[in-house]
Amino acid sequence: MIISSHLSKTIASNQASLKPSYLSANLKLSVGENIEAVVLGYDRQYKVLLRIKNGILKAHSQLELHKDDRLKLFVDQLRPSLILKITSHETSGTTKVNESLRMYRSNPDALKNLILTSSDLLRGDNLKILTPLIGEKDLQALTNVLNKLIITKDNLTDPFFLKHYVESLGLTLEKTLRKALSDPTVLKDDRLTDNLKRLLLKIELTLRDMPIIHNGAETGAEQKLKPFLQFMESGGKVIEHLQIVNCTAMEQDQLFVLQIPFQYPDGIRMQDIFIEKDGYGNSQDGEEQYRIVLFLDMDALGEIACDVRIRQKELSCLIKSNDPFICNFISSLLAELREHLSAAGYECRSLKCFCDRQMASWKQDIIHKYNLFSGNTVNLSI
């Protein structure tokens, strides 16, 4: 049912209010009730349409509202006129950011699961199904780029692995495409052609255009394609969530977050890297400072944490383990590590390894100091 009303912007306790002219009998409200409204769009008379419960509020708007914006409303009074105070205005962009933060925090293994799923889907009889549909070139490119994202004994010594990883995963895809507007040759660059997100989006569109997907019948061929289509779609979302998470982390904490898959004999394990700019005090001489914290899950050494602070070519590093034997083993190698760092041009101000029985608590303290992981500062959309 369409409810005619008027929407005006008023200030009451620093909150905007909605003032509908009357209330439909089907839309029962009570004073003190908290309700949500979703912006559906505008009609031909430029009246905004708001869905509230089982009704649609049709109103003139002095507020800047967009499709899919969400409003949290408080029923302030019913008579003599209905007043709904806006307690929160969540834009469609904010909703997407909150969704990404929620997904990242609730499913930290999403990227690992994506890689593990790919190893099952892209082999054997599945390749026979996919190859004629999406082409051998794109399929081979997809397999290659997925392999490039995993650290193995073959690429362990590559000094530019991290840089290539960020590009190959697709975290910089949009930046590369924007550059291509002024320099078309970028479209031939490996950063674009060897890009997981681009390949997932491209193959997803190809599969969605298949006639058997749109014929509405649950055919055997359609059932065979569904797992591939779901993989491409969910994979693209995983990377998009990581992009949004990093953009948010950079804005809030000057923080960049990465998950790196390592191939071990017993399977893939994810390693977490936190790169924070000026995270431990602003330099008075204008020199940039960085803090890099690595949480490593090793097959033989177990859980290891490395807390590295860098200013220009000065470096200090604290390594932690909860096993005294492992800590002694690492300590015996620190002199060799110092030599390698010195050869790379870094002056080691401090290089130590400590045994920390409470390393799990220390890790939580490090992580939860960031807004990204702080439940009471991130506005989650649940």
C-alpha positions, 0 to 999 in steps of 0.5 A: 500500500502506498502511503502519501506523506511529506518528508521534511528536514527538521532539527531536534536534538541534532537529529533529522525527523520524518513527518508523515501527514498521516498513518496507514492502518496497516502500518501500526507504530507505537511511541518509543519503537525503533524501526528501519526504513530502506530507500527504494528510489524515487517515483516520476514526481521525484518523491522518495519511496521508503519501505517501512514494515509492510508499507511504503512511505511516499514522500518529498525529501529534503535529505539527500537519500539514495537507493538502498540507503538504510534509515534507523528511525525512532517513533517519537510521537504519534499525535497530534502528528507522527514524528519519526526521528532518524537515529542513523542514516546508513548509505548504500556505500556504508552498507557495503563497507560494513558487510565486508568488515563483517564477512572478513571478521566472521570468516578469516579463512575465506581466502584459504577456502577459496584456494582450497576449493580451486584445487578441487574444482580445476582438475580432472573431469571438471577441466573437461567441462570447463575448457570448451565453455570458457576457453583453454587460455583463460582456464590456464591463466586462472590456474597459473595465477592461483599457483602464483599466490602460494609461497612454495619452495620454488618462489620462497626466495623471490624478493618481490613476491609480496608486490606480485602477490598484491597485484596478482590477487587483484587488490590493485585491479581498479587502480590499474584500470584507472591508469589504463584510461590515460595509457591503453598499453596498461591493458596488455600489462601482466598486472592486468592479464595475470589477475585473479579478480579480473579472471574470476569476474570475466569467467563468471560473466561468461558462465552466466551468459550460457543459455542453459543458465537462463532456460529455467530448467534444472538440467544436468548440464546446469547442475554441473555448471553451478559449482563453477559459477558459485566459485567464480562469484564467491571468489570475486566477493572474497577479494572485494571484501579484502579490498574494502577492508584494506581501504577502511584500515588505511583510513582508520589506522594507516594499516595494510592487512595481508594473508599469505598462503604457504604450501607445507607438506601437510597442506596450506597454512595462512600467514598474517601480515600487518603493515602499519605506517607511523604506528608507534609515534610520529617522527619529528624530523618527518621521516616515515616509520613503519611497523610490520607484524607477522603472525606465522603458522609454521609446520616445524616451528609452530606459531611464531610472531615477528614485530619489526619496526623500520625507520629509514634504514634502521631496523629493530625486530622482536621475535616471539615463540611460546616454546623455549626450545624453538626460541633457543633455536631461533636465537642461535640464528640471529647473528646470521640474520643480522649479517644478511640485513646488514648486507641489504643495507639495514642497521639492526638497532635491536634483534631479539627472540623471546619466549612468551607463554602468553603469546596468544593474548599478546596477539589479541592485544596487537590486533584489537588495538585497531579499529578494524578489529574492535567490535565496539568501534566498527558499525556492523550491519547484521 
